Amino acid sequence: MDTGVGLGSGSGSLRAGDLLGSLDYVLVWGVVYQLGFCWRDGLLGGRPWAGGALAIGGGAAFAALVGPGPFPVSLILVTGQDPSNTDPPSAAMLAWSVGQVGLALLAAPVVRRWLERERVWRGVGRLGGLSMTLYLWHMLPVLIVAAAFYLPGLVPRPAFGSGAWWAWRVPWLLILGVVLAGVVRALVPLERRLASLGARLRPDARLRPGLRVWAGLTAAVPSLAYFAGHGFAPGGRLPLPAILGLAAGTALALAPARRRGPGAAQGPDTARGAAGGRDHSRAEPGGGAAVPTTGAPGP
């Protein structure tokens, strides 16, 4: 049995600490998730003290946890760093996240006034349309630049944290920014074509998911869980069963379903028209849900 509190033996043992640590993924990110709902529902924005309390409390807790506390200051996964703040999420990560929410609450009124300018809002809108692209591919420039400059030894490698290391951060970030801009520019047309293809293959929302969709989820979810826990090439080998499971599950979930019945080709609006009815729903201001109205015309 392992030296720690173990639930098994050998390399496949599961320690109680590992199981408890797995709960942190729900506890830490669940708190941040709920803070977002509280903000959206007006439970935080209407209280002037909320932003300051969260920012000061989260910042003070983070300083205590990474100063005299056991956690490192880096909030990203660093090889060989133990304990880690991300695997699983730590109390320091929670404190940092709460502090960030507080700062966002404090900055929100100023940012809203700034966004009322039409030119600023247009720029934010364009950048927002690229947010998912930036999120998914922001590490690709790191791999490209590292392979192009560091592997051949074209640039120096000063000691971590030294003055030279900090000086190299400026050109490093500039080069990464240029490469990222090129990657995004190249990927946007491809993503648009894929989105168009996805719109054509997307299952009809009016159809109830049948055996085909559930079979696809059954095949794809375990494969995704395997990739999340072991990576895409554990031990330098591609996990063929997981790859095939993900491919088969995706194909099953995206396969177009056949409509049945004489009115299957009709959409909801067409069906209403055939029945002699009209859709008198209207949207609430602010993007709320549609509210049914009567057929009588308004004043």
Sine and cosine of phi, psi and omega as CSV:
sin_phi,cos_phi,sin_psi,cos_psi,sin_omega,cos_omega
0.00,0.00,0.50,-0.87,0.01,-1.00
-0.89,0.45,0.34,-0.94,0.00,-1.00
-0.91,0.41,-0.47,0.88,0.02,-1.00
-0.99,0.13,-0.11,-0.99,0.06,-1.00
-0.96,0.28,0.95,-0.32,-0.16,-0.99
-0.93,-0.38,0.42,-0.91,0.08,-1.00
-0.91,-0.40,0.23,0.97,0.01,-1.00
-0.19,-0.98,-0.26,-0.97,0.00,-1.00
-0.67,-0.75,0.34,-0.94,0.03,-1.00
0.98,0.20,-0.22,-0.98,-0.09,-1.00
-0.94,0.34,-0.33,0.94,-0.03,-1.00
-1.00,-0.05,0.20,0.98,-0.06,-1.00
-0.94,0.34,0.49,-0.87,0.06,-1.00
-0.90,-0.43,0.88,-0.48,0.02,-1.00
-1.00,0.03,0.46,-0.89,0.00,-1.00
-0.86,0.50,-0.59,0.81,0.03,-1.00
-0.88,0.48,-0.61,0.80,0.02,-1.00
-0.91,0.40,-0.65,0.76,0.00,-1.00
-0.92,0.39,-0.67,0.75,0.04,-1.00
-0.91,0.41,-0.61,0.79,0.03,-1.00
-0.89,0.45,-0.54,0.84,0.02,-1.00
-0.90,0.43,-0.49,0.87,0.05,-1.00
-0.91,0.42,-0.40,0.92,-0.02,-1.00
-0.90,0.44,-0.45,0.89,0.05,-1.00
-0.88,0.48,-0.59,0.81,0.03,-1.00
-0.99,0.16,-0.68,0.73,-0.09,-1.00
-0.93,0.36,-0.76,0.65,-0.07,-1.00
-0.93,0.36,-0.83,0.56,-0.04,-1.00
-0.94,0.34,-0.42,0.91,0.08,-1.00
-0.91,0.41,-0.61,0.80,0.05,-1.00
-0.90,0.44,-0.73,0.69,0.00,-1.00
-0.89,0.45,-0.65,0.76,0.02,-1.00
-0.86,0.51,-0.72,0.69,-0.02,-1.00
-0.95,0.32,-0.53,0.85,0.08,-1.00
-0.87,0.49,-0.60,0.80,0.06,-1.00
-0.89,0.45,-0.67,0.75,0.05,-1.00
-0.91,0.42,-0.66,0.75,0.01,-1.00
-0.88,0.48,-0.64,0.77,0.04,-1.00
-0.91,0.41,-0.71,0.70,-0.03,-1.00
-0.90,0.44,-0.54,0.84,-0.02,-1.00
-1.00,0.07,0.05,1.00,0.05,-1.00
0.99,0.15,0.22,0.97,-0.01,-1.00
-0.99,0.16,-0.24,0.97,0.00,-1.00
-0.91,-0.42,-0.67,0.74,-0.08,-1.00
-0.90,0.44,-0.45,0.89,-0.02,-1.00
-0.99,0.12,0.02,1.00,-0.01,-1.00
-0.91,-0.41,0.95,-0.32,-0.07,-1.00
-0.86,0.50,-0.48,0.88,-0.06,-1.00
-0.99,0.13,-0.24,0.97,-0.13,-0.99
-0.89,0.45,-0.72,0.69,-0.02,-1.00
-0.87,0.49,-0.73,0.68,0.00,-1.00
-0.90,0.44,-0.64,0.77,0.00,-1.00
-0.90,0.43,-0.69,0.72,0.00,-1.00
-0.93,0.38,-0.66,0.75,-0.02,-1.00
-0.91,0.41,-0.73,0.69,-0.03,-1.00
-0.94,0.35,-0.71,0.70,-0.01,-1.00
-0.90,0.44,-0.73,0.69,0.01,-1.00
-0.91,0.42,-0.66,0.75,0.01,-1.00
-0.91,0.41,-0.67,0.75,0.01,-1.00
-0.91,0.40,-0.66,0.75,0.02,-1.00
-0.91,0.42,-0.63,0.78,0.02,-1.00
-0.90,0.43,-0.69,0.73,0.01,-1.00
-0.88,0.48,-0.63,0.78,0.01,-1.00
-0.94,0.35,-0.58,0.81,-0.07,-1.00
-0.97,0.24,-0.51,0.86,-0.02,-1.00
-0.98,-0.18,-0.23,0.97,0.06,-1.00
-1.00,0.06,-1.00,-0.03,0.09,-1.00
-0.95,0.32,-0.31,0.95,-0.02,-1.00
-0.97,0.25,0.01,-1.00,-0.14,-0.99
-1.00,0.04,-0.11,0.99,-0.18,-0.98
-1.00,-0.06,0.56,-0.83,0.04,-1.00
-0.96,0.27,0.32,-0.95,-0.03,-1.00
-0.97,0.23,-0.42,0.91,-0.01,-1.00
-0.95,0.30,0.76,-0.65,0.00,-1.00
-0.98,-0.18,0.13,0.99,0.12,-0.99
-0.93,-0.38,0.34,-0.94,-0.05,-1.00
-0.95,0.32,0.88,-0.48,0.03,-1.00
-0.92,-0.40,0.78,-0.62,-0.05,-1.00
-0.85,0.53,0.78,-0.63,0.03,-1.00
1.00,0.09,-0.06,1.00,-0.03,-1.00
-0.99,0.11,0.80,-0.60,-0.03,-1.00
-0.61,-0.79,0.82,-0.57,0.02,1.00
-0.98,0.21,0.24,-0.97,0.01,-1.00
-0.98,-0.20,0.53,-0.85,0.05,-1.00
-1.00,0.04,-0.11,0.99,-0.07,-1.00
-0.85,-0.53,-0.26,0.97,-0.10,-0.99
-0.72,-0.69,0.98,0.20,0.07,1.00
-1.00,0.03,0.13,-0.99,0.05,-1.00
-0.85,0.53,0.71,-0.70,-0.11,-0.99
-0.98,-0.19,0.09,-1.00,0.09,-1.00
-0.89,0.45,-0.54,0.84,0.05,-1.00
-0.91,0.42,-0.63,0.78,0.06,-1.00
-0.90,0.44,-0.64,0.77,0.03,-1.00
-0.90,0.44,-0.70,0.71,0.00,-1.00
-0.89,0.47,-0.68,0.73,0.02,-1.00
-0.88,0.47,-0.67,0.74,-0.02,-1.00
-0.91,0.42,-0.68,0.74,0.02,-1.00
-0.90,0.44,-0.67,0.74,0.06,-1.00
-0.88,0.48,-0.64,0.77,0.04,-1.00
-0.90,0.44,-0.66,0.75,0.04,-1.00
-0.87,0.49,-0.65,0.76,0.04,-1.00
-0.88,0.47,-0.69,0.73,0.03,-1.00
-0.90,0.44,-0.61,0.79,0.03,-1.00
-0.90,0.43,-0.63,0.77,0.04,-1.00
-0.89,0.45,-0.66,0.75,0.00,-1.00
-0.92,0.39,-0.59,0.81,-0.06,-1.00
-0.99,0.11,-0.28,0.96,-0.14,-0.99
-0.84,0.54,-0.73,0.69,-0.02,-1.00
-0.87,0.49,-0.66,0.75,0.01,-1.00
-0.92,0.40,-0.68,0.73,-0.02,-1.00
-0.91,0.42,-0.63,0.77,0.02,-1.00
-0.88,0.47,-0.68,0.73,0.03,-1.00
-0.90,0.44,-0.61,0.79,0.01,-1.00
-0.91,0.41,-0.61,0.79,-0.03,-1.00
-0.97,0.26,-0.15,0.99,0.07,-1.00
-0.94,0.35,-0.28,0.96,0.07,-1.00
-0.96,0.27,0.78,-0.63,-0.13,-0.99
-0.88,0.48,-0.67,0.74,-0.04,-1.00
-0.90,0.43,-0.67,0.75,0.02,-1.00
-0.90,0.44,-0.68,0.73,-0.03,-1.00
-0.91,0.43,-0.61,0.79,0.03,-1.00
-0.90,0.44,-0.68,0.74,0.02,-1.00
-0.90,0.43,-0.66,0.75,0.03,-1.00
-0.90,0.43,-0.62,0.79,0.02,-1.00
-0.89,0.46,-0.67,0.74,0.02,-1.00
-0.91,0.41,-0.66,0.75,0.02,-1.00
-0.92,0.39,-0.60,0.80,0.04,-1.00
-0.89,0.46,-0.54,0.84,0.05,-1.00
-0.92,0.39,-0.32,0.95,0.02,-1.00
-0.98,-0.20,0.07,1.00,-0.13,-0.99
-0.88,0.47,-0.67,0.74,-0.01,-1.00
-0.94,0.35,-0.59,0.80,0.07,-1.00
-0.88,0.47,-0.71,0.70,0.03,-1.00
-0.89,0.45,-0.64,0.77,-0.02,-1.00
-0.91,0.41,-0.68,0.73,-0.10,-1.00
-0.97,0.26,-0.50,0.86,-0.17,-0.99
-0.88,-0.47,0.21,0.98,-0.11,-0.99
-0.94,0.33,-0.29,0.96,0.03,-1.00
-1.00,0.01,-0.24,0.97,-0.01,-1.00
-0.88,0.48,-0.68,0.74,0.06,-1.00
-0.86,0.51,-0.55,0.84,0.04,-1.00
-0.88,0.48,-0.70,0.71,0.01,-1.00
-0.91,0.41,-0.66,0.75,-0.03,-1.00
-0.91,0.41,-0.75,0.66,-0.05,-1.00
-0.93,0.37,-0.65,0.76,0.01,-1.00
-0.89,0.45,-0.67,0.75,0.01,-1.00
-0.93,0.37,-0.56,0.83,-0.06,-1.00
-0.98,0.19,-0.53,0.85,-0.14,-0.99
-0.91,-0.40,-0.63,0.78,-0.12,-0.99
-1.00,0.07,-0.65,0.76,0.00,-1.00
-0.89,0.46,-0.69,0.73,0.05,-1.00
-0.97,0.24,-0.10,0.99,-0.01,-1.00
0.97,0.25,0.53,0.85,-0.04,-1.00
-0.99,0.16,-0.31,0.95,-0.01,-1.00
-0.80,-0.59,0.47,-0.88,0.01,-1.00
-0.94,0.35,0.33,-0.95,0.01,-1.00
-0.80,-0.60,0.98,0.20,-0.04,-1.00
-0.92,0.39,0.29,-0.96,-0.01,-1.00
-0.89,0.46,0.61,-0.79,-0.03,-1.00
-0.87,0.49,0.77,-0.64,0.03,-1.00
1.00,0.08,-0.09,1.00,0.00,-1.00
-0.97,0.25,0.18,-0.98,0.03,-1.00
-0.87,0.49,-0.66,0.75,0.03,-1.00
-0.90,0.43,-0.59,0.80,0.01,-1.00
-0.89,0.45,-0.70,0.71,0.02,-1.00
-0.91,0.41,-0.59,0.81,0.02,-1.00
-0.90,0.43,-0.57,0.82,0.00,-1.00
-0.96,0.27,-0.23,0.97,0.00,-1.00
-0.89,0.45,-0.58,0.82,-0.06,-1.00
-0.91,0.42,-0.84,0.55,0.04,-1.00
-0.89,0.45,-0.53,0.85,0.02,-1.00
-0.87,0.49,-0.74,0.68,-0.01,-1.00
-0.93,0.37,-0.60,0.80,0.03,-1.00
-0.90,0.44,-0.70,0.71,0.01,-1.00
-0.90,0.43,-0.68,0.73,0.03,-1.00
-0.88,0.48,-0.63,0.78,0.02,-1.00
-0.90,0.44,-0.66,0.75,0.02,-1.00
-0.91,0.42,-0.70,0.72,0.00,-1.00
-0.91,0.42,-0.65,0.76,0.01,-1.00
-0.89,0.45,-0.64,0.77,0.05,-1.00
-0.88,0.48,-0.65,0.76,0.05,-1.00
-0.91,0.41,-0.64,0.77,0.02,-1.00
-0.90,0.45,-0.71,0.71,-0.01,-1.00
-0.90,0.44,-0.68,0.73,-0.01,-1.00
-0.89,0.46,-0.57,0.82,0.01,-1.00
-0.97,0.23,-0.50,0.87,-0.10,-0.99
-1.00,0.03,-0.44,0.90,-0.06,-1.00
-0.84,0.55,-0.74,0.67,0.04,-1.00
-0.88,0.48,-0.62,0.79,0.02,-1.00
-0.90,0.43,-0.68,0.74,0.00,-1.00
-0.90,0.43,-0.58,0.81,0.04,-1.00
-0.91,0.42,-0.66,0.75,0.04,-1.00
-0.91,0.41,-0.64,0.77,0.03,-1.00
-0.92,0.40,-0.61,0.79,0.04,-1.00
-0.90,0.43,-0.63,0.78,0.05,-1.00
-0.90,0.43,-0.66,0.75,0.04,-1.00
-0.91,0.42,-0.65,0.76,0.02,-1.00
-0.90,0.44,-0.58,0.82,0.03,-1.00
-0.91,0.42,-0.57,0.82,0.01,-1.00
-0.97,0.25,-0.51,0.86,-0.05,-1.00
-1.00,-0.05,-0.19,0.98,-0.09,-1.00
-0.89,0.46,0.73,-0.69,0.04,-1.00
-0.87,0.50,0.55,-0.83,-0.02,-1.00
-0.92,0.40,0.81,-0.59,-0.03,-1.00
-0.92,0.40,-0.34,0.94,-0.01,-1.00
-0.98,0.22,-0.24,0.97,-0.03,-1.00
-1.00,-0.06,0.68,-0.73,0.05,-1.00
-0.95,0.30,0.69,-0.72,0.01,-1.00
-0.90,0.44,0.79,-0.61,-0.03,-1.00
-0.97,-0.24,-0.36,-0.93,-0.05,-1.00
-0.88,0.48,-0.54,0.84,-0.02,-1.00
-0.89,0.46,-0.72,0.70,-0.02,-1.00
-0.92,0.39,-0.69,0.72,0.00,-1.00
-0.91,0.42,-0.59,0.80,0.07,-1.00
-0.91,0.42,-0.63,0.78,0.05,-1.00
-0.89,0.45,-0.68,0.73,0.04,-1.00
-0.90,0.43,-0.64,0.77,0.01,-1.00
-0.88,0.47,-0.58,0.82,0.00,-1.00
-0.99,0.16,-0.57,0.82,-0.14,-0.99
-1.00,0.08,-0.63,0.78,-0.11,-0.99
-0.89,0.47,-0.73,0.68,0.05,-1.00
-0.87,0.49,-0.56,0.83,0.03,-1.00
-0.92,0.39,-0.68,0.73,0.04,-1.00
-0.90,0.44,-0.63,0.77,0.04,-1.00
-0.90,0.44,-0.61,0.79,0.03,-1.00
-0.90,0.43,-0.71,0.70,0.01,-1.00
-0.89,0.46,-0.63,0.77,-0.01,-1.00
-0.91,0.42,-0.57,0.82,-0.05,-1.00
-1.00,0.02,-0.46,0.89,-0.11,-0.99
-0.87,-0.49,-0.19,0.98,-0.08,-1.00
1.00,0.01,0.05,-1.00,-0.07,-1.00
-1.00,0.07,-0.33,0.94,0.00,-1.00
-0.56,-0.83,0.93,0.36,-0.01,-1.00
-0.90,0.44,0.76,-0.65,-0.02,-1.00
0.93,0.36,0.28,0.96,0.00,-1.00
0.98,0.17,0.20,0.98,-0.02,-1.00
-0.84,-0.54,0.64,-0.77,0.02,-1.00
-0.98,0.21,0.77,-0.63,0.01,-1.00
-0.98,0.20,1.00,-0.04,-0.10,-1.00
-0.86,0.51,-0.69,0.73,0.02,-1.00
-0.86,0.50,-0.65,0.76,0.01,-1.00
-0.92,0.39,-0.64,0.77,0.02,-1.00
-0.89,0.45,-0.71,0.70,0.01,-1.00
-0.91,0.41,-0.62,0.78,0.02,-1.00
-0.90,0.44,-0.67,0.74,0.02,-1.00
-0.91,0.40,-0.67,0.74,0.00,-1.00
-0.90,0.43,-0.71,0.71,0.00,-1.00
-0.91,0.40,-0.68,0.73,0.01,-1.00
-0.89,0.45,-0.66,0.75,0.02,-1.00
-0.90,0.43,-0.67,0.74,0.01,-1.00
-0.90,0.44,-0.64,0.77,0.02,-1.00
-0.92,0.39,-0.66,0.75,-0.04,-1.00
-0.94,0.35,-0.52,0.86,-0.06,-1.00
-1.00,-0.07,-0.15,0.99,-0.04,-1.00
-0.89,0.46,0.76,-0.65,-0.02,-1.00
-0.91,0.42,0.68,-0.74,0.01,-1.00
-1.00,-0.02,0.56,-0.83,0.03,-1.00
-1.00,0.07,0.71,-0.70,0.04,-1.00
-0.99,0.13,0.56,-0.83,0.00,-1.00
-0.83,-0.55,0.46,-0.89,0.07,-1.00
0.99,-0.14,0.38,-0.92,-0.06,-1.00
-0.91,0.41,-0.49,0.87,-0.03,-1.00
-0.98,-0.19,0.29,0.96,-0.10,-1.00
-0.93,0.38,-0.49,0.87,-0.05,-1.00
-0.98,0.21,-0.14,0.99,-0.04,-1.00
-1.00,-0.02,0.63,-0.78,0.10,-0.99
-1.00,0.09,0.03,-1.00,0.00,-1.00
-0.87,0.50,-0.65,0.76,-0.01,-1.00
-0.92,0.39,-0.65,0.76,0.01,-1.00
-0.90,0.43,-0.65,0.76,0.00,-1.00
-0.90,0.44,-0.62,0.78,0.03,-1.00
-0.89,0.45,-0.67,0.74,0.00,-1.00
-0.90,0.44,-0.63,0.78,0.00,-1.00
-0.92,0.39,-0.50,0.86,-0.01,-1.00
-1.00,0.09,-0.01,1.00,0.03,-1.00
0.99,0.11,0.17,0.99,-0.02,-1.00
-0.98,-0.22,0.19,-0.98,0.04,-1.00
-0.76,-0.65,0.48,-0.88,0.03,-1.00
-1.00,-0.01,0.96,-0.29,-0.05,-1.00
-0.96,-0.27,0.59,0.81,0.02,-1.00
-1.00,0.09,0.48,-0.88,0.06,-1.00
-0.71,-0.71,0.48,-0.88,-0.01,-1.00
-1.00,0.04,0.68,-0.73,0.08,-1.00
-0.94,0.34,0.52,-0.85,0.06,-1.00
-0.85,0.52,0.63,-0.78,0.00,-1.00
1.00,0.00,0.21,0.98,0.07,-1.00
0.99,0.14,0.38,0.92,-0.01,-1.00
-0.96,0.27,0.00,-1.00,-0.02,-1.00
-0.94,0.34,0.41,-0.91,0.01,-1.00
-0.93,0.37,0.64,-0.77,-0.01,-1.00
-0.89,-0.45,0.84,-0.54,-0.03,-1.00
-0.91,0.41,0.60,-0.80,0.05,-1.00
-0.82,-0.57,0.17,-0.98,0.02,-1.00
-0.98,0.17,0.18,-0.98,-0.02,-1.00
-0.98,0.19,-0.15,0.99,-0.02,-1.00
-0.95,0.30,0.64,-0.76,0.02,-1.00
-0.92,0.40,0.45,-0.90,0.01,-1.00
-0.98,0.22,0.14,-0.99,0.00,-1.00
-0.92,0.38,0.00,0.00,0.00,0.00
